């Protein structure tokens, strides 16, 4: 039995439409749902993000701040003398030894202890000094550290390592005329 040309064309068009409809349903229905069901559990969301801000002192303007991600990339905003206009952001990647030191210094226990609120008798900013504030996301938890208000100091524990970040950013930022 020989298939007529019109029957062959009908079969091919039907196959083509079925293929296109199947591809569409896969792409908009099954594939996104499959991806969503691949879910990320809390152990995998342990991305590290450190946001640091300097405050206090006698300088008028926008204080410097930074954000460092787990992969070592950063965005640093240097001091701006004009409080209405931030200085241009500096982006880059931390040196690998500094990144390893920062990641190695942080632990859940140390962050929990350092985030404990305290009532300070005196803060550096009260006598025209500079205090530091950090928001650290680690292991799915946010920790707020402050040299004035929490049990955190740059002299012990992870403090010296976080201070190394400020030292690094001071070396890459353009000097500020005072």
C-alpha positions in Angstrom: 0.0 0.0 0.0 1.4 3.3 -1.1 0.8 6.5 1.0 -0.5 9.4 -0.9 1.4 12.7 -0.9 -1.5 14.4 1.0 -1.5 11.7 3.7 2.2 12.0 4.1 2.0 15.8 4.5 -0.8 15.4 7.1 1.3 13.0 9.1 4.3 15.2 9.0 2.4 18.4 9.9 0.7 16.5 12.8 4.1 15.3 14.0 5.6 18.8 13.8 2.7 20.4 15.7 2.9 17.7 18.3 6.7 18.2 18.7 6.3 22.0 19.1 3.4 21.6 21.6 5.4 19.1 23.6 8.5 21.3 23.6 6.4 24.3 24.8 4.7 22.3 27.6 8.1 21.0 28.7 9.7 24.4 28.8 6.9 26.2 30.6 5.5 23.4 32.7 7.8 20.6 33.6 11.3 22.1 33.5 10.6 25.1 35.9 8.8 22.8 38.3 11.6 20.3 38.2 14.2 23.0 38.8 12.1 24.3 41.8 11.8 20.9 43.3 15.6 20.6 43.2 15.3 22.8 46.3 18.2 24.2 48.3 18.2 23.1 51.9 19.6 25.4 54.7 23.0 23.7 54.7 23.5 24.9 51.2 22.5 28.5 51.8 25.4 29.2 54.0 26.6 31.9 51.7 28.7 34.4 53.6 28.1 38.2 53.2 29.9 40.8 55.3 28.7 44.4 55.3 30.8 46.8 57.2 30.3 50.5 58.0 32.5 53.0 59.8 30.8 55.7 61.8 31.5 58.5 64.2 34.6 60.8 64.2 34.6 64.4 63.4 34.3 64.1 59.7 31.2 65.4 58.0 30.1 63.3 55.0 29.3 59.8 54.1 31.4 57.3 56.0 33.1 54.4 54.2 31.3 51.1 53.9 31.9 47.8 52.1 30.2 44.5 51.2 32.3 41.3 50.8 30.8 38.1 49.4 31.8 34.5 50.1 33.6 34.3 46.7 35.8 37.2 47.7 34.2 39.8 45.5 33.6 43.2 47.1 32.1 46.6 46.6 33.7 49.4 48.6 32.3 52.9 49.0 35.1 55.2 50.2 34.5 58.3 52.4 32.7 61.1 50.7 32.9 64.7 52.0 29.5 65.5 50.5 26.8 63.7 52.5 24.4 64.0 49.5 26.8 62.4 46.9 28.5 59.1 47.6 32.0 58.5 46.4 32.3 56.3 43.3 32.2 52.6 44.3 35.3 50.4 44.0 34.7 46.8 43.0 37.0 43.9 42.8 38.2 40.7 44.4 40.0 40.3 47.7 43.4 38.7 47.7 43.0 35.0 48.3 45.1 35.0 51.5 42.8 37.8 53.0 39.7 36.0 51.9 40.9 32.7 53.5 41.7 34.6 56.7 38.3 36.2 56.9 36.4 33.0 56.2 38.6 31.1 58.6 38.1 33.6 61.4 34.3 33.4 61.4 32.4 30.7 63.2 28.9 30.4 64.4 30.0 30.4 68.1 32.3 33.4 67.7 29.6 35.4 65.8 26.9 34.6 68.4 29.2 35.7 71.2 30.2 38.9 69.5 26.6 39.8 68.6 25.6 39.8 72.2 24.3 43.2 73.1 26.0 45.1 75.9 25.7 48.6 77.4 29.0 50.3 76.8 30.3 52.8 79.3 32.2 54.7 76.6 32.4 54.4 72.8 35.1 55.7 70.6 32.5 57.9 68.7 31.6 59.6 71.9 35.0 61.2 72.0 35.3 61.9 68.3 36.7 58.4 67.6 35.5 55.9 65.0 33.3 52.9 65.7 32.5 50.0 63.3 29.3 48.2 62.5 29.0 44.9 60.7 26.1 42.9 59.4 27.3 39.3 58.7 25.2 36.7 57.1 26.7 33.3 57.8 25.1 29.9 57.7 21.6 31.3 57.0 21.7 33.6 60.1 22.4 37.3 60.3 24.6 38.6 63.0 24.9 42.3 64.0 28.2 43.3 65.4 29.1 46.8 66.6 32.1 48.1 68.5 29.7 50.2 70.4 26.7 48.2 71.6 27.7 44.5 71.2 30.4 42.3 72.7 32.7 42.9 69.7 36.1 44.3 69.6 38.8 44.7 66.9 41.4 43.6 69.5 40.3 40.0 69.9 38.8 37.0 68.1 37.7 37.8 64.6 38.1 41.6 65.2 41.7 41.9 63.9 40.9 40.0 60.7 37.9 42.3 60.0 40.2 45.3 60.7 42.5 43.9 58.0 39.6 44.4 55.5 39.5 48.1 56.4 43.3 48.3 56.0 43.1 46.6 52.6 40.3 49.0 51.5 42.4 52.0 52.6 45.2 50.9 50.3 42.9 50.6 47.2 40.8 53.7 47.7 42.0 57.1 46.5 43.3 59.3 49.3 40.8 61.7 50.9 41.9 65.4 51.3 41.3 66.5 54.9 
